[in-house]
Each structure stands twice: as structure tokens, then as C-alpha cells.
Amino acid sequence: MPVVFRHRGFRFFFYSNEGTPREPMHIHVEKDGNEAQIWLQPDIRVAYNDGHDGRTLGELLEIVASNKTRIERAWDEFFA
């Protein structure tokens, strides 16, 4: 599973097999056994959350928004 980047102990990554057909562009975020999936398109929003509190989810959405281009580039390069 390719790790796109790490930030403050969070691992931002995607799975190498993202479904058949492949799910829309998104990123997974994991820390301390908690994981969330965040859609990048058509807008940035939480797809699912397993353990992160609301404040943390808000922070994660901001981090994803500020790194959207980086995440999209990594996705495109991996799945091309």
C-alpha cells in the first residue's frame, strides 16, 4: 500500500487494490489503529471513519485539502 506522506504521526496512503471497478479518487488516513477514508472528488469529504473524533476529522480534511494536488499526482502515477 503506497504511502503518499506522513504528517504529525498520521499516515496518508491508499491500497494498491482499490476495488473493481476502482473506487473514486480518495486517501486513507491511519494513526493509532484509527482509520478514515476521505474522498477527493467531487469534493473533499469523509467516506468513512473508524475511531477518529470529530476534531481530528476536521484537521484531516484540512490537511487533505492542502495536499490535494500531491495526493492526486500520487494516485495518477500509481494507477496509470
Secondary structure as the mmCIF struct_conf table of DSSP 4:
data_model
#
loop_
_struct_conf.conf_type_id
_struct_conf.id
_struct_conf.beg_label_comp_id
_struct_conf.beg_label_asym_id
_struct_conf.beg_label_seq_id
_struct_conf.end_label_comp_id
_struct_conf.end_label_asym_id
_struct_conf.end_label_seq_id
STRN STRN1 VAL A 3 HIS A 7
TURN_TY1_P TURN_TY1_P1 ARG A 8 GLY A 9
STRN STRN2 PHE A 10 PHE A 13
BEND BEND1 SER A 16 SER A 16
TURN_TY1_P TURN_TY1_P2 GLY A 19 ARG A 22
HELX_LH_PP_P HELX_LH_PP_P1 GLU A 23 PRO A 24
BEND BEND2 MET A 25 MET A 25
STRN STRN3 HIS A 26 LYS A 31
TURN_TY1_P TURN_TY1_P3 ASP A 32 GLY A 33
STRN STRN4 ASN A 34 TRP A 39
BEND BEND3 GLN A 41 ASP A 43
STRN STRN5 ARG A 45 ASP A 50
BEND BEND4 GLY A 51 GLY A 51
HELX_RH_AL_P HELX_RH_AL_P1 GLY A 54 SER A 66
TURN_TY1_P TURN_TY1_P4 ASN A 67 ASN A 67
HELX_RH_AL_P HELX_RH_AL_P2 LYS A 68 PHE A 79
#
